[in-house]
Amino acid sequence: MLHILLTLLHVIDIALPVAMAVLYFTRIFEFKRSILGYAITCVGGIICVAALNLHPWQRELRLLLFLFVFLAAACFFMHGSFAKKLYHTLQFTFSYIICEYGFALTFEWVKSRYDVGSIEDALVSLAEYLIFSLVVYLLFIIQLHFFLVKAKDMTTQQYILMSPMLLMLLILIVMSIRMNNYVYNMTFFLLSMVMNLCILWLYRNLKQTSDQIAKSRFLMKERTFYREQLAGQKEVRRLRHDMKNMLLGIRADLDLEEYDRAKKAMDKIVDDIGATDRYVSGTVVLDAVLAPKFARIREEGIPLRHHIHIQEEEKLQNVSVDLSVILGNLLDNALEGTVLLPKEDERLIELSIQQDGDTLTILVANTSHPVVISKEKAQPSTKEAGRAGIGMESIRERCATLHGYSHFQWKDGMFEAMVQISLS
């Protein structure tokens, strides 16, 4: 019976951090692989960590391996940038280690939870750890509810700047344990709890700030688009005013058989009209992104075919910022891939946007050199050898956040990207 109770205590000890990791990371990330597979991987990693005998640096190395297990699992099973995964692995580890630290100071200051010689002692240890597990669960629920709500992400730079703070606090916890002074340890534990709340509060505010910045940038795009439309309308009115005289001049050139001069005059009219044309789809949410991208494509002399069908523009407002990022990255990638081709080769970009109820489907295809599609890591950049691009990973993550789907392939000289997102 004693052996069974100790085994059960070991099982809970291993299962608790994995259960909290599943709770934490499923609220923060979208998974690209099975959550069950993630849990099994973490269980295997924690068993390996627990089985290692690493004296005299046991605590430090086990903490390092603990971090490695959850970071490796996050990189393999979840969408998102490495900086985001690193930060949240550190945040999860810090939150969990603080709880373990508090348990050690409260219940294990005199003896280990496994240092039992009778069934009664084992039952007491098991009860204490079950209560501790419930407290840990409640603390993580509070964190996730009040601080780690889903919103627009921080930038990669913000994640990079926040991560060292958590790492330093983890190092301080390890150093505090080594000092073996109860009053100092308990004081540091309480301060660590406060610091954790402060970091979570800062994280929440940075996410909200990033969200506001993203919305402001999109609104700026819309305002720029409206200004360009107004400027285009003024130019159209000017052209209408001048058109009669210009056409009379062209007719006179034709009567005099000055065909080249007439052709140049007509080309100038066409160019002027093209410069004032900001209408793409008639949908402001799309045109604010598409108009400047189409202008860049035309400047490069790349033929562009597009078909856009939107049923209800209002539904696009719910995902306007994400849609702006996805469309912008897709067209930037298409342009970058196409301009690398020699001008004498066939160049082409095709775009299709189709709304079907609550589903928006975007198809972008462009001629390009052969591309090896990276399914797991950042797509290798076409701009510079050895440099990783983040556009494709950003698209994948945004689609996952919107419960959508993305697919990329290169076939017969064309790079094709398909994105489907939910508008509900």
C-alpha positions as CSV (number, residue, x, y, z in Angstrom):
1,M,0.0,0.0,0.0
2,L,2.8,2.4,0.8
3,H,4.4,1.7,-2.5
4,I,1.2,2.4,-4.3
5,L,0.7,5.7,-2.5
6,L,4.3,6.8,-3.4
7,T,3.8,5.8,-7.0
8,L,0.6,7.8,-7.1
9,L,2.5,10.8,-5.6
10,H,5.1,10.4,-8.4
11,V,2.4,10.3,-11.1
12,I,0.8,13.5,-9.8
13,D,4.2,15.1,-9.5
14,I,4.9,14.4,-13.2
15,A,1.4,15.0,-14.4
16,L,0.8,18.4,-12.7
17,P,3.3,20.5,-14.7
18,V,2.2,18.8,-18.0
19,A,-1.5,19.5,-17.2
20,M,-0.7,23.1,-16.4
21,A,1.3,23.4,-19.6
22,V,-1.6,22.1,-21.6
23,L,-4.0,24.5,-19.9
24,Y,-1.6,27.5,-20.3
25,F,-0.4,26.9,-23.9
26,T,-3.8,26.0,-25.4
27,R,-5.0,29.4,-24.2
28,I,-2.1,31.3,-25.8
29,F,-1.2,29.3,-28.9
30,E,-2.9,27.6,-31.8
31,F,-1.6,24.0,-32.2
32,K,-0.4,22.7,-35.5
33,R,-0.2,19.2,-34.2
34,S,-2.1,17.0,-31.7
35,I,-2.5,18.4,-28.2
36,L,-2.4,14.8,-27.0
37,G,0.9,14.3,-28.7
38,Y,2.2,17.5,-27.0
39,A,1.1,16.2,-23.6
40,I,2.8,12.8,-24.2
41,T,6.0,14.5,-25.3
42,C,6.1,16.7,-22.2
43,V,5.4,13.7,-19.9
44,G,8.3,11.8,-21.5
45,G,10.5,14.8,-21.0
46,I,9.6,15.4,-17.4
47,I,10.2,11.6,-16.6
48,C,13.7,11.9,-18.1
49,V,14.3,15.1,-16.0
50,A,13.1,13.4,-12.8
51,A,15.2,10.3,-13.5
52,L,18.5,12.1,-13.9
53,N,20.9,12.2,-11.0
54,L,22.7,15.5,-11.5
55,H,24.5,16.3,-8.2
56,P,25.9,18.8,-7.2
57,W,24.1,21.1,-9.8
58,Q,20.9,19.1,-9.6
59,R,18.4,22.0,-9.3
60,E,20.1,24.2,-11.9
61,L,20.4,21.5,-14.5
62,R,16.9,20.1,-13.9
63,L,15.5,23.6,-14.3
64,L,17.4,24.0,-17.6
65,L,16.1,20.7,-18.9
66,F,12.6,21.6,-17.7
67,L,12.8,24.7,-19.9
68,F,14.3,22.8,-22.8
69,V,11.5,20.2,-22.7
70,F,8.7,22.7,-22.9
71,L,10.4,25.0,-25.3
72,A,11.2,22.1,-27.7
73,A,7.6,20.9,-27.4
74,A,6.2,24.4,-28.1
75,C,8.4,24.8,-31.2
76,F,7.3,21.4,-32.6
77,F,3.6,21.5,-31.8
78,M,2.5,25.2,-32.0
79,H,2.2,28.0,-34.4
80,G,4.1,31.2,-33.7
81,S,7.5,32.9,-33.7
82,F,10.4,31.5,-31.7
83,A,10.5,34.7,-29.6
84,K,6.9,34.2,-28.6
85,K,7.4,30.6,-27.7
86,L,10.5,31.4,-25.7
87,Y,8.8,34.1,-23.7
88,H,5.7,32.0,-22.9
89,T,7.9,29.0,-21.9
90,L,9.8,31.2,-19.5
91,Q,6.5,32.8,-18.2
92,F,5.0,29.4,-17.7
93,T,8.1,28.0,-16.0
94,F,8.4,31.0,-13.7
95,S,4.8,30.8,-12.7
96,Y,5.0,27.1,-12.0
97,I,8.4,27.2,-10.2
98,I,7.1,29.9,-7.9
99,C,4.3,27.5,-6.9
100,E,6.8,24.7,-6.3
101,Y,8.9,27.1,-4.4
102,G,6.0,28.1,-2.1
103,F,5.1,24.4,-1.6
104,A,8.7,23.6,-0.6
105,L,8.8,26.4,1.9
106,T,5.4,25.6,3.3
107,F,5.4,21.8,3.5
108,E,8.9,20.5,2.6
109,W,11.2,22.8,4.6
110,V,11.8,19.9,7.1
111,K,11.5,16.9,4.9
112,S,10.8,15.8,1.3
113,R,7.3,14.8,0.3
114,Y,8.7,11.3,-0.5
115,D,10.5,11.0,2.8
116,V,7.8,8.8,4.4
117,G,8.0,5.6,6.3
118,S,4.3,4.7,6.9
119,I,1.0,4.7,5.1
120,E,-0.3,7.5,7.3
121,D,2.7,9.7,6.4
122,A,2.2,8.8,2.7
123,L,-1.5,9.7,2.9
124,V,-0.7,13.1,4.5
125,S,1.9,13.8,1.8
126,L,-0.5,12.8,-0.9
127,A,-3.3,15.0,0.6
128,E,-0.9,18.0,0.9
129,Y,0.2,17.6,-2.7
130,L,-3.4,17.3,-4.0
131,I,-4.3,20.5,-2.2
132,F,-1.2,22.1,-3.7
133,S,-2.2,20.9,-7.2
134,L,-5.6,22.5,-6.7
135,V,-4.0,25.8,-5.6
136,V,-1.7,25.7,-8.7
137,Y,-4.7,25.1,-11.0
138,L,-6.6,28.0,-9.5
139,L,-3.6,30.3,-9.8
140,F,-3.2,29.4,-13.5
141,I,-6.9,29.9,-14.1
142,I,-6.7,33.4,-12.5
143,Q,-3.6,34.3,-14.6
144,L,-5.2,33.1,-17.8
145,H,-8.5,34.9,-17.1
146,F,-7.2,38.3,-16.0
147,F,-3.8,38.6,-17.6
148,L,-3.3,36.2,-20.5
149,V,-6.4,36.8,-22.5
150,K,-6.1,36.4,-26.3
151,A,-5.5,39.7,-28.1
152,K,-3.3,40.9,-30.8
153,D,0.3,39.7,-30.1
154,M,3.2,41.8,-28.9
155,T,5.9,42.4,-31.5
156,T,8.9,40.1,-31.7
157,Q,11.1,42.8,-30.3
158,Q,8.8,43.1,-27.2
159,Y,9.0,39.4,-26.6
160,I,12.8,39.5,-26.9
161,L,13.0,42.4,-24.4
162,M,10.6,40.7,-21.9
163,S,12.3,37.3,-21.9
164,P,15.6,38.1,-20.1
165,M,13.6,39.5,-17.1
166,L,11.9,36.2,-16.5
167,L,15.2,34.3,-17.0
168,M,16.9,36.4,-14.4
169,L,14.1,35.9,-11.9
170,L,14.4,32.1,-12.4
171,I,18.1,32.3,-11.7
172,L,17.4,34.3,-8.6
173,I,15.0,31.7,-7.4
174,V,17.7,29.0,-7.7
175,M,20.2,31.1,-5.9
176,S,17.7,31.8,-3.1
177,I,17.1,28.1,-2.6
178,R,20.8,27.6,-2.2
179,M,21.0,30.2,0.6
180,N,18.9,28.0,2.8
181,N,17.6,30.8,5.0
182,Y,13.9,30.4,5.7
183,V,13.1,34.1,6.4
184,Y,15.0,35.2,3.3
185,N,13.5,32.5,1.1
186,M,9.9,33.2,2.2
187,T,10.5,37.0,1.6
188,F,11.8,36.3,-1.8
189,F,8.9,33.9,-2.6
190,L,6.4,36.6,-1.7
191,L,8.3,39.2,-3.8
192,S,8.4,36.7,-6.7
193,M,4.7,36.4,-6.5
194,V,4.3,40.1,-6.8
195,M,6.9,40.3,-9.6
196,N,5.0,37.6,-11.5
197,L,1.8,39.7,-11.3
198,C,3.7,42.8,-12.4
199,I,5.1,41.0,-15.4
200,L,1.8,39.6,-16.3
201,W,0.2,43.1,-16.0
202,L,2.9,44.5,-18.2
203,Y,2.5,41.8,-20.7
204,R,-1.3,42.4,-20.9
205,N,-0.8,46.1,-21.4
206,L,1.9,45.6,-24.1
207,K,-0.5,43.4,-26.0
208,Q,-3.3,45.9,-25.7
209,T,-0.9,48.6,-26.9
210,S,0.2,46.5,-29.8
211,D,-3.4,45.9,-30.7
212,Q,-4.1,49.7,-30.6
213,I,-1.0,50.3,-32.8
214,A,-2.1,47.7,-35.3
215,K,-5.5,49.3,-35.5
216,S,-4.1,52.8,-35.8
217,R,-1.8,51.7,-38.7
218,F,-4.8,50.2,-40.5
219,L,-6.9,53.3,-39.9
220,M,-4.0,55.3,-41.3
221,K,-4.0,53.1,-44.4
222,E,-7.7,53.8,-44.8
223,R,-7.2,57.5,-44.4
224,T,-4.4,57.5,-46.9
225,F,-6.6,55.5,-49.3
226,Y,-9.5,58.1,-48.9
227,R,-7.1,61.0,-49.5
228,E,-5.8,59.3,-52.7
229,Q,-9.4,58.7,-53.8
230,L,-10.2,62.4,-53.3
231,A,-7.0,63.4,-55.2
232,G,-8.0,60.9,-57.9
233,Q,-11.5,62.4,-58.2
234,K,-10.0,65.9,-58.6
235,E,-7.7,64.6,-61.3
236,V,-10.7,63.0,-63.1
237,R,-12.6,66.3,-62.9
238,R,-9.5,68.1,-64.4
239,L,-9.3,65.4,-67.2
240,R,-12.9,65.9,-68.0
241,H,-12.4,69.6,-68.3
242,D,-9.4,69.2,-70.5
243,M,-10.6,66.2,-72.5
244,K,-12.4,68.1,-75.2
245,N,-9.4,70.2,-76.1
246,M,-7.1,67.1,-75.9
247,L,-9.4,65.1,-78.2
248,L,-9.6,68.0,-80.7
249,G,-5.8,68.1,-80.7
250,I,-5.6,64.3,-81.4
251,R,-8.1,64.6,-84.2
252,A,-6.1,67.4,-85.8
253,D,-2.9,65.3,-85.6
254,L,-4.8,62.4,-87.2
255,D,-6.0,64.7,-90.0
256,L,-2.4,65.8,-90.6
257,E,-1.3,62.1,-90.4
258,E,0.9,62.8,-87.4
259,Y,0.1,59.4,-86.0
260,D,3.1,59.2,-83.7
261,R,2.2,62.4,-82.0
262,A,-1.5,61.4,-81.7
263,K,-0.4,58.1,-80.2
264,K,1.8,59.8,-77.6
265,A,-1.1,62.2,-76.7
266,M,-3.5,59.2,-76.2
267,D,-0.8,57.4,-74.1
268,K,-0.6,60.4,-71.9
269,I,-4.4,60.4,-71.4
270,V,-4.3,56.7,-70.5
271,D,-1.4,57.2,-68.1
272,D,-3.3,60.1,-66.4
273,I,-6.4,58.0,-66.0
274,G,-4.4,55.1,-64.7
275,A,-2.7,57.3,-62.1
276,T,-6.1,58.4,-60.8
277,D,-7.6,54.8,-60.6
278,R,-7.6,53.7,-57.0
279,Y,-10.7,51.6,-57.3
280,V,-9.9,47.9,-56.9
281,S,-12.8,46.0,-55.3
282,G,-15.1,48.8,-54.0
283,T,-14.5,47.5,-50.5
284,V,-12.5,49.9,-48.4
285,V,-11.1,47.3,-46.0
286,L,-9.5,45.5,-49.0
287,D,-8.7,48.5,-51.2
288,A,-6.8,50.3,-48.5
289,V,-4.4,47.4,-48.7
290,L,-4.7,46.4,-52.3
291,A,-4.4,49.8,-54.0
292,P,-0.8,50.6,-52.9
293,K,0.3,47.0,-53.5
294,F,-1.2,47.0,-57.0
295,A,0.6,50.3,-57.7
296,R,3.9,48.7,-56.7
297,I,3.2,45.8,-59.0
298,R,2.4,48.1,-61.9
299,E,5.6,50.1,-61.3
300,E,7.6,46.9,-61.7
301,G,5.8,46.2,-65.0
302,I,4.3,42.9,-63.8
303,P,1.0,41.8,-65.4
304,L,-1.7,41.4,-62.7
305,R,-4.9,39.5,-63.0
306,H,-7.4,39.7,-60.2
307,H,-11.0,38.7,-59.4
308,I,-12.7,39.9,-56.2
309,H,-16.2,39.1,-55.0
310,I,-17.4,40.3,-51.7
311,Q,-20.9,39.7,-50.5
312,E,-21.0,41.6,-47.1
313,E,-18.3,44.2,-46.5
314,E,-19.4,44.6,-42.8
315,K,-18.2,41.1,-42.0
316,L,-14.7,42.0,-43.1
317,Q,-14.5,44.7,-40.4
318,N,-14.3,42.0,-37.7
319,V,-10.9,40.8,-39.1
320,S,-9.7,44.0,-40.8
321,V,-6.3,44.1,-39.1
322,D,-5.5,40.4,-39.5
323,L,-6.8,40.6,-43.1
324,S,-4.5,43.6,-43.8
325,V,-1.5,41.7,-42.5
326,I,-2.3,38.5,-44.4
327,L,-3.0,40.2,-47.7
328,G,0.0,42.5,-47.4
329,N,2.3,39.6,-46.7
330,L,0.8,37.5,-49.6
331,L,1.3,40.2,-52.1
332,D,4.7,41.3,-50.8
333,N,5.8,37.6,-51.2
334,A,4.4,37.4,-54.7
335,L,6.1,40.6,-55.8
336,E,9.4,39.6,-54.3
337,G,9.3,36.2,-55.9
338,T,8.3,37.6,-59.3
339,V,10.9,40.4,-59.6
340,L,13.7,37.9,-59.2
341,L,12.8,36.5,-62.6
342,P,14.7,38.0,-65.6
343,K,12.5,40.6,-67.4
344,E,12.5,38.5,-70.5
345,D,10.9,35.6,-68.7
346,E,7.1,35.4,-68.2
347,R,6.1,37.4,-65.2
348,L,2.6,37.2,-63.7
349,I,0.7,37.7,-60.5
350,E,-2.8,36.4,-60.0
351,L,-5.2,37.3,-57.1
352,S,-8.6,35.9,-56.3
353,I,-10.7,36.9,-53.2
354,Q,-14.0,35.2,-52.8
355,Q,-16.5,35.6,-49.9
356,D,-18.9,32.7,-49.4
357,G,-21.1,33.4,-46.4
358,D,-18.8,33.5,-43.3
359,T,-15.8,32.2,-45.2
360,L,-13.2,34.3,-47.1
361,T,-10.9,32.5,-49.5
362,I,-7.8,34.2,-50.8
363,L,-5.7,32.7,-53.7
364,V,-2.4,34.3,-54.8
365,A,-0.2,32.8,-57.5
366,N,2.9,34.2,-59.1
367,T,5.6,33.0,-61.4
368,S,8.9,32.4,-59.6
369,H,12.0,30.3,-59.4
370,P,11.6,26.9,-57.7
371,V,10.7,27.3,-54.0
372,V,11.2,24.7,-51.3
373,I,8.2,25.1,-48.9
374,S,9.1,25.0,-45.2
375,K,6.1,23.4,-43.4
376,E,7.4,23.8,-39.8
377,K,10.0,26.6,-39.5
378,A,10.2,30.1,-41.0
379,Q,10.2,30.1,-44.8
380,P,13.8,30.7,-46.2
381,S,13.9,34.2,-47.5
382,T,14.1,34.9,-51.2
383,K,15.9,38.2,-50.5
384,E,19.1,37.0,-49.0
385,A,20.8,33.6,-48.8
386,G,20.7,32.1,-45.4
387,R,18.1,34.6,-44.1
388,A,14.8,33.3,-42.8
389,G,11.6,35.1,-43.9
390,I,8.8,35.6,-41.4
391,G,5.9,36.5,-43.9
392,M,4.8,32.9,-44.4
393,E,5.0,32.1,-40.6
394,S,3.0,35.3,-39.9
395,I,0.3,34.2,-42.4
396,R,0.1,30.7,-40.8
397,E,-0.2,32.1,-37.3
398,R,-2.8,34.7,-38.2
399,C,-4.8,32.0,-40.0
400,A,-4.6,29.7,-37.1
401,T,-5.7,32.4,-34.7
402,L,-8.8,33.1,-36.9
403,H,-9.4,29.3,-37.0
404,G,-8.6,29.3,-40.7
405,Y,-6.4,27.3,-43.1
406,S,-3.4,28.1,-45.2
407,H,-1.6,26.1,-47.8
408,F,1.5,26.9,-49.9
409,Q,3.0,25.1,-52.9
410,W,5.3,25.6,-55.9
411,K,4.3,23.8,-59.1
412,D,5.1,24.2,-62.8
413,G,6.9,27.6,-62.3
414,M,4.1,29.0,-60.1
415,F,4.2,29.7,-56.4
416,E,0.6,29.3,-55.1
417,A,-0.8,30.4,-51.7
418,M,-4.3,29.7,-50.5
419,V,-5.8,31.1,-47.3
420,Q,-9.2,30.6,-45.8
421,I,-10.4,32.4,-42.8
422,S,-13.7,32.6,-40.8
423,L,-15.5,35.9,-40.7
424,S,-17.9,35.0,-38.0
